[in-house]
Amino acid sequence: MKNFDTLLKDLAPRKFNKLGVIWTVLLILVIILGILAYIDQLIKGRIVTSMRDYALWGIYISNFVFFVATSFVGTVLVAILRITSKEWRTPLVRIAEVISLACIIMAGITIMIDMARPDRLLNLFIHARLQSPITWDVIIIPTYIVLTFLLLFFPLLPDLAILKKYYYKSKPKLSKWYATFSLNWTGSKAQKAIQEKSIKTVAYLIVPVGFILQTVDAWLFSTTYRVGWSSTNMGAYFISGAFVSGVGVLIAVVYVLRKTYKLEDYITDLHFDKMGRLLVLACLIYLYFNINEYLIPAFTADKEEEAHLNVLFFGKYAPLFWFVIVGGLIIPTIVAIFKKGRKPLPMFIIAILVVLGSWWKRYIIVTPTLLHPYLPIQGVPESWREYFPSIHEWLITAATLAMALLIMTVLFRYLPIIPIQRTADENELLKTDKNTES
């Protein structure tokens, strides 16, 4: 247990060191390259991509689905933890909320990048058709962004007021910004009551909205008449996959922040143990749905679906498919089952495997199916029969991933990574309990 001054010194935002500056500059460079590639795509059209009549979604939609999935755990899981008041969650919730906000913002931007005519974006609102799942996405994503922001912002108010005082003399300009966003927080009983009620209201709202978002995302696929997307399993399949990718990203980010900011006293081995158990549960559930999605149809598949499954199991996409299943699900599950596997470093390694597997999983969901249309491919150029992203697509996709990381980096630079006021309150409560026992 530390006193408040020590705790504040440990948890207050800090300047970037040299490594942090290099990291930020690299992210900005990648983003600039992506912007240049996107400008060229706007000028020349989507001919600069490898997408054609058959592979008409490609890597952009794969990336979009990954962002949507990753945003799920940061809001829904945190909302559930807030509702159930689990104390061990305190050092993790803000990290998860920042990840979620960055990813859902980039999901919205990625959809606009995928549009060949982004100048017609307003048509999605003006001429919306309620029978179209795309309209549901247009409605649910902005709603989710607002709720995610509120779930991050409301608990921040006490910390922003603390930082306003902390930087009052040393950094007056920064102090003014904290003062503005703290909304005159004084910590009165009335303010605390309103804050608590607001947090719980948003938490209760965001759980169904999160499930709806993942389900709508799945319906975009399952309502398209394609081999590989016709399963009624798709909604649950996407939700379980979202838990896996979200937990994987959370573990990786938590580990990096713990090392970078020396937060070992606050983010302990217990937190990695808890996240490891959660990852095992998520992977096992997702493995179950993968069995339903791939193994069972293998026994009953018609000719078209059999061809699709053969491409995944034994054909061109087999290396990626088995990497996703074995490297991204089975190996992490086996490692994290054991207590030693749930230590920080092993958890970071398997989290990276999970994140890579999760990203490529979205690619596997999108691309092979699009290359197996129901109508025979006749009289089209040979290049249309295959798909691999062009340099433009890779640069733009890398830029969106870099932008998500930059949003996280900036927020972690100016916001306390671990809630200051709540950590201090928990320390005081612990002291009181010890004094009572003695």
C-alpha positions in Angstrom: 0.0 0.0 0.0 1.3 3.4 -1.0 0.4 6.9 0.2 -1.5 9.2 -2.2 1.5 11.3 -3.2 3.6 8.2 -4.2 0.6 6.7 -6.0 0.0 9.9 -7.9 3.7 10.1 -8.9 3.5 6.5 -10.2 0.3 6.9 -12.1 0.3 10.4 -13.4 0.9 10.7 -17.2 4.6 10.9 -18.2 6.5 12.3 -21.2 7.7 9.9 -23.9 11.2 8.7 -23.5 13.4 8.3 -26.6 11.8 4.9 -27.4 8.4 6.4 -27.1 9.3 9.2 -29.5 10.7 6.8 -32.1 7.6 4.6 -31.8 5.3 7.6 -32.4 7.3 8.9 -35.3 7.3 5.4 -36.9 3.5 5.2 -36.5 3.1 8.7 -38.1 5.3 7.7 -41.1 3.2 4.5 -41.7 0.1 6.6 -41.6 1.5 9.2 -44.0 2.4 6.4 -46.5 -1.1 5.0 -46.1 -2.7 8.4 -46.8 -0.6 8.8 -49.9 -1.7 5.4 -51.1 -5.3 6.2 -50.4 -5.1 9.6 -52.3 -3.7 7.6 -55.3 -6.6 5.2 -54.9 -9.1 8.1 -54.9 -7.5 9.5 -58.0 -7.1 6.3 -60.0 -10.0 4.3 -58.6 -10.0 0.8 -57.1 -8.1 -0.4 -60.1 -5.0 0.1 -58.0 -6.2 -2.6 -55.6 -6.4 -6.3 -56.5 -10.2 -6.3 -55.8 -12.4 -7.2 -58.8 -15.9 -8.4 -59.4 -15.4 -11.5 -57.3 -13.1 -10.5 -54.5 -14.9 -7.2 -54.1 -14.3 -6.8 -50.4 -10.8 -8.0 -49.8 -8.4 -7.0 -47.1 -10.3 -3.8 -46.1 -13.4 -5.7 -44.9 -11.2 -8.3 -43.2 -9.5 -5.4 -41.4 -12.9 -3.8 -40.6 -14.2 -7.1 -39.0 -11.0 -7.3 -37.0 -11.4 -3.8 -35.6 -15.1 -4.4 -34.7 -14.2 -7.7 -33.0 -11.3 -6.2 -31.0 -13.5 -3.3 -29.8 -16.0 -5.8 -28.3 -14.0 -6.9 -25.3 -13.0 -3.5 -24.2 -16.6 -2.3 -23.7 -18.7 -5.4 -23.1 -16.3 -7.2 -20.8 -15.5 -4.0 -18.9 -19.2 -3.2 -18.7 -19.8 -6.6 -17.1 -16.9 -6.2 -14.7 -18.2 -2.7 -13.7 -21.7 -4.1 -13.1 -20.4 -6.9 -11.0 -17.8 -4.7 -9.2 -14.9 -7.1 -9.4 -12.0 -5.4 -7.6 -9.2 -7.0 -9.6 -10.4 -5.2 -12.7 -9.2 -1.7 -11.6 -5.8 -1.6 -13.3 -7.2 -3.1 -16.6 -10.5 -1.3 -17.3 -9.1 1.9 -18.6 -6.6 0.1 -20.9 -9.4 -2.0 -22.3 -11.7 1.1 -22.8 -9.0 3.0 -24.7 -8.3 -0.1 -26.9 -12.1 -0.4 -27.6 -12.5 3.3 -28.5 -9.5 3.3 -30.8 -10.6 0.2 -32.6 -14.3 1.1 -33.1 -13.2 4.6 -34.5 -10.9 2.9 -37.0 -13.7 0.4 -37.9 -15.8 3.3 -39.0 -12.9 4.9 -41.0 -12.1 1.5 -42.6 -15.6 1.2 -44.0 -15.2 4.7 -45.6 -11.8 3.6 -47.0 -13.5 0.6 -48.6 -16.0 2.8 -50.4 -15.0 3.5 -54.0 -16.9 6.8 -53.8 -16.6 8.2 -50.2 -18.2 11.4 -51.4 -21.5 9.5 -51.5 -21.2 8.6 -47.8 -24.3 10.7 -46.9 -26.4 8.5 -49.2 -26.1 5.7 -46.6 -28.1 8.0 -44.3 -30.3 9.8 -46.8 -31.4 6.8 -48.8 -31.1 4.1 -46.1 -33.1 0.9 -46.5 -34.1 -0.7 -43.2 -34.1 -4.2 -44.9 -30.3 -3.8 -45.6 -27.8 -5.0 -42.9 -25.5 -2.2 -44.1 -28.0 0.3 -42.8 -28.0 -1.5 -39.4 -24.2 -1.2 -39.4 -24.4 2.6 -40.2 -26.7 3.0 -37.2 -25.0 0.7 -34.7 -21.4 1.8 -35.2 -21.9 5.5 -34.4 -24.0 4.5 -31.4 -21.3 2.2 -30.2 -18.6 4.9 -30.6 -20.7 7.3 -28.4 -21.3 4.7 -25.7 -17.6 3.6 -25.7 -16.5 7.2 -25.3 -18.9 7.7 -22.4 -17.8 4.5 -20.7 -14.2 5.8 -20.9 -15.0 9.5 -20.0 -17.3 9.2 -17.0 -14.9 7.3 -14.8 -12.1 9.7 -15.8 -13.7 12.8 -14.2 -12.1 12.4 -10.7 -8.6 11.7 -12.2 -8.9 14.7 -14.5 -9.6 16.9 -11.5 -6.6 15.4 -9.7 -4.3 16.0 -12.7 -5.6 19.6 -12.9 -4.2 20.3 -9.4 -1.1 18.1 -10.0 0.0 20.1 -13.1 -1.2 23.5 -11.9 2.2 25.0 -11.3 4.5 22.8 -13.4 2.4 22.7 -16.6 -0.4 25.4 -16.4 -1.5 25.0 -20.0 -1.9 21.2 -19.6 -3.7 21.9 -16.2 -6.2 24.1 -18.0 -7.1 21.3 -20.4 -7.6 18.8 -17.5 -9.7 21.5 -15.8 -11.9 21.9 -18.9 -12.5 18.2 -19.3 -13.0 17.5 -15.6 -16.3 19.4 -15.8 -15.8 21.1 -12.5 -15.5 17.8 -10.6 -15.2 18.4 -6.8 -16.0 14.9 -5.6 -19.1 15.9 -3.8 -21.7 13.2 -2.8 -24.1 14.5 -5.4 -21.5 14.3 -8.2 -20.4 10.8 -7.2 -24.0 9.6 -7.2 -24.6 11.0 -10.7 -21.3 9.6 -11.9 -22.1 6.1 -10.5 -25.5 6.1 -12.0 -24.2 7.3 -15.4 -21.5 4.7 -15.5 -24.0 1.9 -14.7 -26.5 3.2 -17.2 -23.9 3.2 -20.0 -22.6 -0.2 -18.9 -26.1 -1.7 -19.0 -26.7 -0.1 -22.5 -23.4 -1.1 -24.1 -23.7 -4.8 -23.4 -26.7 -5.4 -25.7 -25.4 -2.8 -28.2 -22.1 -4.7 -28.3 -23.8 -8.0 -29.0 -26.0 -6.4 -31.7 -23.0 -4.9 -33.4 -21.2 -8.3 -33.6 -24.4 -10.0 -34.8 -25.1 -7.3 -37.4 -21.5 -7.7 -38.6 -22.2 -11.5 -38.9 -25.5 -10.9 -40.7 -23.7 -8.8 -43.4 -22.1 -12.1 -44.4 -24.8 -14.6 -43.7 -27.5 -12.6 -45.7 -25.2 -12.7 -48.7 -25.8 -15.8 -50.8 -22.3 -17.3 -50.7 -20.8 -20.7 -49.9 -19.2 -20.5 -46.5 -21.4 -17.7 -45.2 -24.8 -19.4 -45.2 -24.5 -20.8 -41.7 -27.0 -19.9 -39.0 -24.0 -20.2 -36.6 -22.5 -16.9 -37.8 -23.7 -14.6 -35.1 -22.4 -16.7 -32.2 -19.3 -17.5 -34.2 -18.5 -13.8 -34.6 -19.2 -13.0 -31.0 -17.0 -15.8 -29.6 -14.2 -14.8 -32.1 -14.5 -11.2 -30.9 -13.8 -12.3 -27.3 -10.6 -14.1 -28.4 -9.2 -11.2 -30.4 -10.2 -8.7 -27.8 -8.6 -10.5 -24.9 -5.5 -11.2 -27.0 -5.0 -7.5 -27.8 -5.8 -6.5 -24.2 -3.1 -8.9 -22.8 -0.5 -7.7 -25.3 -1.1 -4.0 -24.6 -1.2 -4.5 -20.9 2.1 -6.2 -21.0 3.8 -3.5 -23.0 2.4 -0.7 -20.8 3.4 -2.6 -17.7 7.0 -2.8 -18.9 7.2 0.7 -20.4 5.8 2.6 -17.4 7.1 0.2 -14.7 3.6 -0.6 -13.3 4.6 -4.0 -11.8 3.3 -2.9 -8.4 -0.2 -2.2 -9.9 -0.5 -4.7 -12.7 0.6 -7.9 -11.0 0.9 -11.6 -12.0 -2.6 -12.0 -10.6 -4.0 -9.9 -13.4 -2.2 -12.0 -16.1 -3.5 -15.1 -14.4 -7.1 -13.8 -14.6 -6.7 -12.7 -18.2 -5.1 -16.1 -19.0 -8.1 -17.9 -17.6 -10.4 -15.7 -19.6 -8.4 -16.3 -22.8 -8.6 -20.1 -22.3 -12.4 -19.8 -21.9 -12.7 -17.6 -25.0 -10.5 -19.9 -27.1 -12.4 -23.1 -26.0 -15.7 -21.5 -26.9 -14.4 -20.3 -30.2 -12.9 -23.7 -31.0 -16.4 -25.2 -30.4 -18.0 -22.8 -32.9 -15.1 -23.5 -35.4 -16.0 -27.2 -35.1 -19.6 -26.4 -35.9 -18.6 -24.1 -38.7 -16.0 -26.3 -40.5 -16.0 -30.0 -39.3 -19.7 -30.8 -39.2 -20.3 -29.3 -42.7 -17.4 -31.5 -44.0 -19.7 -34.6 -43.5 -22.7 -33.1 -45.2 -21.3 -30.6 -47.7 -22.7 -30.3 -51.2 -20.3 -30.0 -54.2 -19.7 -26.2 -53.9 -19.2 -26.2 -50.1 -16.9 -29.3 -50.4 -14.7 -27.4 -52.9 -14.6 -24.4 -50.5 -13.7 -26.6 -47.5 -11.0 -28.5 -49.5 -9.3 -25.1 -50.3 -9.2 -24.3 -46.6 -8.2 -27.7 -45.3 -5.8 -28.9 -48.0 -5.5 -26.2 -50.7 -4.0 -22.7 -51.2 -5.4 -21.3 -47.9 -4.5 -24.4 -45.8 -1.3 -22.9 -44.2 -3.2 -19.8 -43.1 -6.2 -21.8 -42.0 -4.2 -24.2 -39.8 -2.0 -21.4 -38.4 -5.2 -19.7 -37.3 -6.6 -22.8 -35.7 -3.5 -24.4 -34.2 -1.3 -21.3 -33.6 -4.1 -18.8 -32.8 -6.3 -21.1 -30.7 -5.0 -24.6 -29.7 -1.5 -23.7 -28.7 -2.5 -20.6 -26.6 -5.2 -22.7 -24.9 -2.7 -25.5 -24.0 -0.1 -23.0 -22.7 -2.5 -20.9 -20.7 -4.1 -23.9 -19.0 -1.0 -24.3 -16.9 -0.2 -21.8 -14.2 3.3 -21.1 -15.4 1.9 -20.4 -18.8 -0.2 -17.6 -17.3 2.9 -15.6 -16.2 3.4 -12.2 -17.9 6.0 -13.1 -20.5 4.4 -16.4 -21.7 1.0 -14.6 -21.8 2.5 -11.8 -24.0 3.9 -14.4 -26.4 0.7 -16.3 -26.8 -1.3 -13.0 -27.0 0.7 -12.0 -30.0 0.0 -15.4 -31.6 -3.7 -14.9 -30.8 -3.8 -11.4 -32.3 -2.0 -12.6 -35.5 -4.3 -15.5 -35.7 -7.4 -13.3 -35.2 -6.4 -10.9 -37.9 -5.7 -13.6 -40.5 -8.9 -15.4 -39.4 -10.9 -12.5 -40.7 -8.9 -12.7 -44.0 -9.8 -16.4 -44.2 -13.5 -15.7 -43.6 -13.7 -13.1 -46.4 -11.4 -14.0 -49.2 -11.8 -17.7 -50.0 -15.6 -17.4 -49.9 -15.6 -14.5 -52.4 -13.5 -16.6 -54.8 -16.1 -19.3 -54.8 -19.3 -17.7 -56.3 -22.3 -19.7 -57.2 -22.3 -18.5 -60.8 -19.5 -20.2 -62.8 -16.5 -18.0 -63.6 -16.5 -17.8 -67.4 -14.9 -15.4 -69.8 -13.1 -13.3 -67.2 -9.4 -12.5 -67.0 -7.3 -15.0 -65.1 -6.3 -12.4 -62.5 -9.9 -12.2 -61.4 -9.8 -15.8 -60.3 -7.3 -15.1 -57.5 -6.8 -12.4 -54.9 -3.9 -11.1 -53.0 -3.8 -7.5 -51.7 -1.9 -4.9 -53.8 0.8 -2.6 -52.3 -1.9 0.1 -52.0 -4.1 -2.2 -49.9 -1.2 -3.2 -47.6 -0.1 0.4 -47.1 -3.6 1.6 -46.3 -4.3 -1.4 -44.0 -1.1 -0.9 -42.2 -1.9 2.8 -41.8 -5.3 2.0 -40.2 -3.6 -0.3 -37.8 -1.0 2.3 -37.1 -3.7 4.9 -36.5 -5.4 2.7 -34.0 -2.1 2.3 -32.2 -1.4 6.1 -32.4 -4.8 6.9 -30.8 -4.0 4.5 -28.0 -0.5 6.0 -27.6 -1.7 9.6 -27.4 -4.5 8.7 -24.9 -2.0 6.7 -22.8 0.3 9.7 -22.9 -2.2 12.2 -21.5 -4.6 10.0 -19.4 -3.7 8.0 -16.4 -3.4 4.4 -17.5 -4.6 3.1 -14.1 -7.4 5.0 -12.3 -5.8 7.2 -9.7 -8.8 8.0 -7.5 -10.2 4.4 -7.5 -6.8 2.9 -6.7 -6.4 5.4 -3.8 -9.9 4.6 -2.5 -9.1 0.9 -2.6 -5.9 1.4 -0.7 -7.7 3.4 2.0 -10.3 0.7 2.3 -7.6 -2.0 2.6 -5.9 0.1 5.4 -9.2 0.4 7.2 -9.8 -3.3 7.0 -6.3 -4.1 8.4 -6.7 -1.6 11.2 -10.1 -3.1 12.1 -8.6 -6.6 12.1 -5.8 -5.5 14.4 
